[in-house]
Amino acid sequence: MSDLIVVENLVKRYKDVVAVNGASFTIKKGEIFALLGPNGAGKTTTIHIIATLLRPTSGRVLVAGFDVVKQAADVRKRIGIVFQDPSLDNQLSAYDNMYVHGRLNGLRGRELHEKIMKLLELVDLKEFAYKKVMYFSGGMRRRLEVARSLLHEPEILILDEPTLGLDPQSRAKIWDYIRYLKKEFDMTILMTTHYMDEAEELAHRIAIMDRGKILAIGTAEELKAMLGQDVIYVTLRKGDDSLCKLFNFAKNCRLLSGNKLELVVDDASKALPEVFKVVNSYKLEVAEASYRRPTLNEVFLHLTGRELRDSLEHQLAPPIARVRRFR
């Protein structure tokens, strides 16, 4: 597979704030690629640059061989985008929302009508074609936005937090549509998410992003393999970096925030007795101890020293707010 999207040393500054700081990655044709990270990591800024909605401060981005700054019109013909925030007109029906978008993309007549009905059927909304969007559930709106983004048959679909704020059933439906688009059309899909299960379930490769930087890229298994087999966490009443030398049997030891020691071991069941032997010998005050096989959250914790705060496991998604529409 060839690289359909190329991002090289991408930087975006807003006065004194660096939203994207030297990000580099490539996305192959037919690949589902996820940018995983908390709110404020720079994910949305990155995809807005790829979609030609923002100009980079420096760096280069190519989409299907076209430069996003110098050849923006050519890039826009090849992408469909679903924003994190709603962009539908609540006063229009599902059909009319699709119709307006189609006309803006140069479609008309029978061709436009047939495409609208076919795509509404794809996302199970054909029977609601002439119902006003104001009466749609969050999941129905999201499915309509996905259908609308496909009207001009893009090579690349960009999804910004595609299941943000949706209930589990609606999330599962969106996941099914993403898999279908990849399987049936070999579509290249770039998505952002702060849900670890979503990235692991859907993406061929994942880029972990935080504070504007790409920290690691790989498959879910490759990323988790960075930590070895098991991870033991020991939270102490007091701690400093010098404590790691006491646990020299671990493959890796690091002091994280909150006096939490991260011990990477091959087999936690065998290593735990050694951990408690050290704790007892040196009379360390332990507040908590736990172990588990690596997850993407452990990888994020390992790379940044803190947990993926906004993951699905840690807090509810924030409410959706309205922003500008994509034309």
SEKOL-860702 format. One record per residue (C-alpha): x, y, z; residue in three letters. Coordinates in steps of 0.2 Angstrom, whole numbers, padded with zeros to 4 digits, always signed. Each point is the difference from the previous one (the first is absolute). Example, Ala and Ser with C-alpha at 12.3 -4.5 7.8 and 13.67 -1.06 7.14 Angstrom:
+0062-0022+0039ala/+0006+0017-0003ser/
END
This chain:
+0000+0000+0000met/+0006+0017-0004ser/+0000+0015+0012asp/-0016+0010-0004leu/+0003+0013+0014ile/+0017+0006+0004val/+0003+0012+0015val/+0018+0007+0003glu/+0006+0010+0015asn/-0017+0008+0001leu/-0001+0016+0012val/-0015+0011+0004lys/+0002+0015+0012arg/-0013+0011+0007tyr/+0010+0015+0006lys/+0009-0008+0016asp/-0009-0016-0001val/+0007-0015-0010val/-0015-0011-0005ala/+0010-0012-0011val/+0018-0002+0003asn/+0010-0009-0014gly/-0012-0014-0004ala/+0005-0012-0013ser/-0010-0016-0006phe/-0006-0008-0016thr/-0016-0009-0004ile/-0001-0013-0013lys/-0014-0002-0013lys/-0014-0011+0007gly/+0006+0002+0018glu/-0010+0005+0015ile/+0011+0011+0010phe/-0004+0007+0018ala/+0007+0015+0009leu/-0002-0004+0018leu/+0002+0012+0014gly/-0009+0011+0013pro/-0009+0016-0004asn/+0012+0014-0004gly/+0013-0012-0007ala/+0000+0008-0017gly/-0010-0013-0009lys/-0014+0011-0007thr/+0013+0013-0005thr/+0009-0013-0010thr/-0015-0006-0010ile/-0006+0018-0003his/+0017+0003-0009ile/-0001-0016-0009ile/-0018+0005-0006ala/+0007+0017-0005thr/-0011+0009+0013leu/+0016+0007+0008leu/+0017+0005-0006arg/+0015-0007+0008pro/+0013+0011+0008thr/+0013-0011-0007ser/+0003-0018-0007gly/-0008-0009-0015arg/-0016-0010-0002val/-0004-0009-0016leu/-0017-0009-0004val/+0000-0011-0015ala/+0016+0009-0006gly/-0008+0017+0002phe/+0007+0014+0011asp/-0014+0005+0013val/+0006+0018-0002val/+0004+0002-0018lys/-0013-0012-0007gln/-0014+0002+0013ala/-0014-0002-0013ala/+0007-0017-0007asp/+0001-0006+0018val/-0018+0005+0004arg/-0006-0010-0015lys/+0008-0016+0008arg/-0006+0001+0018ile/-0016-0001+0010gly/+0000+0006+0018ile/-0012-0002+0015val/+0004+0013+0013phe/+0001-0004+0019gln/-0015+0013+0002asp/-0017+0000-0009pro/-0001+0008-0017ser/-0017-0004-0005leu/-0015+0012-0002asp/-0013-0005+0012asn/-0014+0009-0009gln/+0003-0010-0016leu/-0004-0019-0003ser/+0013-0013-0002ala/-0003+0000-0019tyr/+0002+0019-0001asp/+0016+0000+0010asn/+0007-0012-0012met/-0007+0010-0015tyr/+0008+0016+0005val/+0017-0008+0003his/-0001-0009-0017gly/-0004+0015-0010arg/+0015+0009+0008leu/+0011-0014-0006asn/-0007+0001-0018gly/-0013-0014+0000leu/-0018+0003-0006arg/-0015-0008-0008gly/-0003-0019+0001arg/+0018-0004+0004glu/-0001+0010+0016leu/-0017-0007+0005his/+0005-0018-0003glu/+0017+0002+0010lys/-0010+0008+0014ile/-0012-0014+0002met/+0013-0013-0002lys/+0011+0007+0013leu/-0015+0003+0012leu/-0004-0018-0002glu/+0018-0005+0004leu/-0001+0009+0017val/-0018-0007+0003asp/-0008+0017-0001leu/-0010-0002-0017lys/-0016-0001+0009glu/+0004+0017+0009phe/+0005+0009-0016ala/-0013+0014+0001tyr/+0000+0002+0019lys/+0008+0015+0007lys/+0017-0002+0008val/-0006+0009+0016met/-0009-0016+0005tyr/+0015-0012-0003phe/+0009-0008+0014ser/+0019+0003+0002gly/+0004-0017-0008gly/-0012+0004-0015met/+0008+0017-0003arg/+0018-0008+0000arg/-0006-0013-0013arg/-0007+0014-0010leu/+0016+0010+0000glu/+0010-0016-0005val/-0012-0003-0015ala/+0002+0019-0005arg/+0019-0001+0000ser/-0001-0014-0013leu/-0011+0009-0013leu/+0015+0005-0011his/+0008-0017+0002glu/+0016+0005+0009pro/+0016-0011+0000glu/+0003+0005+0018ile/-0012+0002+0014leu/+0005+0010+0015ile/-0010-0003+0016leu/+0003+0012+0015asp/-0005-0010+0016glu/-0014-0009-0009pro/-0009-0007+0015thr/+0002+0014+0012leu/-0015+0001+0012gly/-0009-0015-0008leu/-0008-0014+0010asp/+0008-0018-0002pro/-0013-0006-0013gln/+0003+0016-0011ser/+0019-0002+0002arg/-0001-0018-0006ala/-0010+0005-0015lys/+0013+0013-0005ile/+0014-0013+0002trp/-0010-0011-0012asp/-0001+0013-0013tyr/+0019+0004+0001ile/+0004-0018-0002arg/-0012-0001-0015tyr/+0007+0015-0009leu/+0017-0008+0002lys/-0005-0017-0006lys/-0012+0005-0014glu/+0010+0015-0007phe/+0017-0003+0006asp/-0001+0018+0007met/+0014+0008+0009thr/-0006+0007+0017ile/+0008+0012+0012leu/-0008+0001+0017met/+0003+0009+0016thr/-0006-0007+0017thr/+0004+0000+0018his/-0009-0016+0002tyr/+0013-0014+0002met/-0012-0014-0004asp/-0005+0009-0016glu/+0018+0002-0007ala/+0004-0018+0005glu/-0016-0007-0008glu/+0001+0009-0017leu/+0017+0007-0004ala/+0013-0010-0009his/+0013+0012+0007arg/-0001+0013+0014ile/+0010+0015+0003ala/+0000+0006+0019ile/+0000+0018+0001met/+0002+0012+0014asp/+0004+0019+0002arg/+0002+0001-0019gly/+0013-0014-0002lys/-0001-0017-0007ile/+0007-0011+0014leu/-0002-0017-0009ala/-0007-0009-0015ile/-0005-0018-0003gly/-0013-0013+0001thr/-0009-0002+0017ala/+0011-0016+0003glu/+0016+0009-0005glu/-0004+0014+0012leu/-0004-0011+0014lys/+0016-0010-0003ala/+0010+0015+0005met/-0004-0004+0018leu/+0004-0019+0000gly/-0012-0013+0007gln/-0007+0008+0016asp/+0001+0016+0010val/+0000+0002+0019ile/-0005+0016+0008tyr/+0006+0004+0018val/-0007+0016+0007thr/+0011+0006+0015leu/-0003+0013+0014arg/+0016+0007-0005lys/+0012-0003-0015gly/+0014+0006-0011asp/+0009-0006-0015asp/+0013-0009+0010ser/-0012-0013+0006leu/+0001-0008-0017cys/+0017-0008+0003lys/-0008-0011+0014leu/-0011-0008-0014phe/+0014-0006-0011asn/-0009-0015-0005phe/-0012+0010-0010ala/+0003+0002-0019lys/-0004+0019+0003asn/-0004+0011+0015cys/-0006+0018+0000arg/-0008+0012+0013leu/-0016+0007-0007leu/-0010+0014+0007ser/-0008-0003+0017gly/+0015-0010+0007asn/-0006-0015-0011lys/+0014-0012-0006leu/-0002-0008-0016glu/+0008-0017-0001leu/+0001-0009-0017val/+0002-0019+0002val/-0002-0016-0010asp/-0011-0009+0012asp/-0009+0010+0014ala/-0005-0016+0010ser/+0019-0004+0002lys/+0006+0018+0003ala/-0013+0005+0013leu/+0008-0010+0014pro/+0016+0009-0004glu/-0008+0017+0000val/-0007-0003+0018phe/+0016-0007+0006lys/+0008+0016-0005val/-0014+0010+0008val/+0002-0010+0016asn/+0019+0001+0001ser/+0001+0019-0002tyr/-0016+0003+0010lys/-0008+0010-0015leu/-0017+0007+0004glu/-0012-0006-0014val/-0017+0008-0003ala/-0005-0011-0014glu/+0007-0014-0012ala/-0008-0008-0016ser/+0006-0008-0016tyr/-0008-0003-0017arg/+0005-0005-0017arg/+0004+0016-0011pro/-0014+0010-0007thr/+0001+0015-0011leu/-0003+0010+0016asn/+0015-0008+0007glu/+0010+0005-0015val/-0006+0018+0001phe/+0004+0000+0018leu/+0018-0007-0004his/+0003+0013-0013leu/-0007+0015+0009thr/+0001-0004+0019gly/-0019+0003+0001arg/-0016-0009-0005glu/-0011+0003-0015leu/-0011+0011+0010arg/-0014+0002-0012asp/-0001-0019-0005ser/-0017-0008+0000leu/+0005-0010+0016glu/+0003+0016+0010his/-0013+0012-0004gln/-0016+0004-0010leu/+0002+0008-0016ala/-0004+0019+0000pro/-0016+0007-0008pro/+0001+0004-0018ile/+0001+0019-0005ala/-0004+0008-0017arg/+0014+0006-0012val/+0002+0006-0017arg/-0005-0011-0015arg/+0012-0007-0013phe/-0003+0006-0017arg/
END
